[in-house]
Amino acid sequence: MKKKEKIKYYWEKDNDFFEDASELNSISENVSETDKDIVIRIHLLGFKKEEINLNVKEDRIEIHAAKKEKKIEKSETSFRQEISSSSFSKAFTLPYKVNPEEIETSFEDGILTVAMKKKEKKKLTKKEK
């Protein structure tokens, strides 16, 4: 196979190589609402609980996750070092005001769940109408 044909092959839609790789970087999120709560679930696979930070305000929540890994392998004849990092950041404007002191969080199997109690209906400003 010629070089141009190889490049074309790897970029064709039928080749699963790039589709599989793109799925590794996708973060899925789910926002749901009940009469009393707003619940956000985000799949943060590969992150640890201590690598995740939340910033909750009355009408906004920001979620940040970041990690760095460093692997070093040494032998008498070689030295190998791998450094990798990844991060995620997402902000949501909430349709209702919430009390930042009254949130419940859990992190299980790579899924972050944040439940926030509603305070009151957010009033639309002239800019939002």
C-alpha positions, -999 to +999 in steps of 0.1 A: +000+000+000+014+034-010+019+061+016-011+082+003-033+052+004-023+044+040-032+079+051-065+078+033-073+044+049-067+057+084-090+087+078-119+068+062-151+066+082-152+028+081-119+026+100-127+021+137-093+032+149-101+070+152-137+064+163-126+043+192-100+069+202-124+098+201-148+080+225-121+079+251-121+117+254-158+122+255-175+132+287-212+125+291-234+145+313-270+143+325-290+171+341-323+162+357-348+180+378-374+171+404-398+193+424-372+199+450-338+192+434-315+197+405-292+167+399-262+166+376-244+134+367-211+135+349-190+105+338-154+113+348-138+080+341-101+079+349-102+106+375-100+101+413-122+118+438-094+141+451-088+153+416-123+168+412-132+203+424-167+219+426-175+256+429-212+261+436-229+295+437-266+303+439-273+301+402-242+284+388-220+253+393-185+248+380-169+214+378-131+210+373-110+178+372-073+175+365-047+149+368-010+144+360+008+111+358+045+105+356+061+071+351+098+065+352+116+032+342+153+029+348+177+001+340+215-002+335+212+007+298+181+027+295+159+054+309+122+059+300+099+087+313+063+092+304+043+123+315+007+126+308-020+150+319-057+155+313-083+179+325-120+186+323-140+218+330-177+225+327-200+252+340-238+251+343-261+281+347-289+268+369-326+275+362-333+279+399-313+294+428-298+268+451-282+270+485-244+263+480-242+250+516-269+223+510-255+201+482-250+163+482-222+147+462-211+112+455-185+097+432-188+060+424-174+040+394-162+072+377-196+090+379-199+122+398-234+130+411-243+164+425-277+170+440-287+206+448-319+217+467-339+244+448-344+277+466-368+296+443-375+301+406-348+322+390-362+355+377-354+364+342-337+397+336-343+419+306-311+406+289-324+369+292-359+377+278 
